[in-house]
């Protein structure tokens, strides 16, 4: 059940982002009559900055997953106990 709720929230998040991009395109096209893709680049720049900031603020260490043998797989483990204690 947790996986279903997680996928539902992921879909709503992605759908909201797509809706914002589509609304921006229609607003610019409706007022200027020209398709302007510049705000899509700003959206991607903002997403890149958000991911970079999240990676900088996350205190975790990458540990190699020994159960995967074909290629190197790593798992991020938080340095603090997190919610589990």
N, C-alpha and C positions, 0 to 999 in steps of 0.2 A: 504494500500500500504506500510505503514511503517513496518508492521509485515512481509510482504513478503521480503523486503530488509533486515530486521534483520535476518530472517531465512536463506536467501541466504548467507549473510556474516558469519553466524554461521556455515553453511555447508562448506563453503570454508575454514574456520579456522580449523574445525575438519578434513576435508579432507587433508589439508596441513600437519597437525600433523601426520595423518596416513601415508601419503606419506613419510615423513621424517623417521618414524620408519621403514617402509618397505625398503627404500633405505639403511638405516644403516644395516638392516639384510642382504640384498643381497650383500652389499659391503664386510661385514665381511665373509659371506659364500663363496663369490667368491674368496677372497684372501687366506683365511685360510682353507676353506673346512669344517668348523665346524660352527654349528649354535650357536651363542653367544647371550644370552638374557640380558647381563649386561647393554647394552646401553638403554634398555627399562626401567630398574630400575633407571638409571640416568635421563631419560626423566621424569619419574614420580616424582623423587626427585625435579627436576627443576620446575615442575608444582606445586608441593606442596609449594615450596618456593615462587613462584609467587603469589599464592592465599593467603598465609600467609602475605606477604608483602603488598598486596592490601588491606587486612583486617586491617592491622596496620595503613596504611596511609589514610584510608577512615574515614572522620570525620562525623559520622552519629549516630543516636540514634534509637533503636528498639522500635516501638510502637505497642501495641496489636491491631489487626484488630478486631473490634467489630462486623463486618458483618459476620464473621465465628463463628458459635456457637458450632459445634461438637467437635472441638479440638482447641488448642491455635495456632493462626497464628499471625505472627509478620511481620511488614513492616518496612523497613529501610528508615528513613527520614534524609536527609542531614542537618547538623547544619547550614551551610551557605545557602544562597538563591539559589545557583547554577546558571544556565543559565536563569532561569525565573525572578530572581531579588529578 
